């Protein structure tokens, strides 16, 4: 009987970044939709949503880095 000696390892950093990216996408989409509902031009609404996505992701990565640094 052969046994598999590999173990499943969870990479928490990858999980945190994926969760942050998903949350940033939701923030960007909501911001773009709100701008569109307020009557801005479609291009400006898309740009605003993209800016919100980038800002939320950048702030989140900074917060994750700070939290990880405090934990070590």
C-alpha positions in Angstrom: 0.0 0.0 0.0 1.5 3.3 -1.0 1.0 6.4 1.1 1.1 10.0 0.0 3.6 11.9 2.1 2.5 15.4 1.0 0.4 17.5 3.2 -2.2 20.1 2.3 -0.9 23.5 3.4 -3.1 26.6 3.5 -1.3 29.8 2.4 -3.1 32.4 4.4 -1.4 35.3 2.7 -2.9 34.2 -0.7 -6.3 33.8 0.9 -6.1 37.3 2.5 -5.1 38.9 -0.8 -7.9 37.1 -2.7 -10.4 38.2 -0.1 -9.1 41.8 -0.3 -9.3 41.8 -4.1 -12.9 40.5 -4.0 -13.9 43.2 -1.5 -12.1 45.9 -3.5 -14.0 44.8 -6.6 -17.3 45.1 -4.8 -16.4 48.6 -3.5 -15.4 49.6 -7.1 -18.6 48.3 -8.6 -20.8 49.9 -6.0 -18.9 53.2 -6.4 -19.3 53.1 -10.2 -23.0 52.2 -9.9 -23.6 55.1 -7.5 -21.9 57.5 -9.8 -23.9 56.2 -12.8 -27.1 56.6 -10.8 -26.2 60.1 -9.8 -26.1 61.0 -13.5 -22.4 61.2 -14.3 -21.1 60.3 -17.8 -20.5 56.5 -18.3 -16.8 57.0 -18.8 -16.5 59.1 -15.6 -18.5 56.5 -13.6 -16.2 53.7 -14.8 -13.1 55.8 -14.0 -14.5 56.6 -10.5 -15.2 52.9 -9.9 -11.7 51.9 -11.1 -10.2 54.6 -8.8 -12.2 53.3 -5.9 -11.1 49.7 -6.6 -7.4 50.7 -6.7 -7.7 52.9 -3.6 -9.5 50.2 -1.6 -7.0 47.5 -2.7 -4.0 49.8 -1.9 -5.4 50.8 1.5 -6.2 47.2 2.3 -2.8 45.9 1.3 -1.2 48.6 3.5 -3.4 47.6 6.4 -2.6 43.9 5.9 1.1 44.6 5.8 0.9 46.7 9.0 -1.1 44.1 10.8 1.3 41.3 9.8 4.3 43.4 10.8 2.7 44.0 14.3 2.1 40.3 14.7 5.7 39.3 14.2 
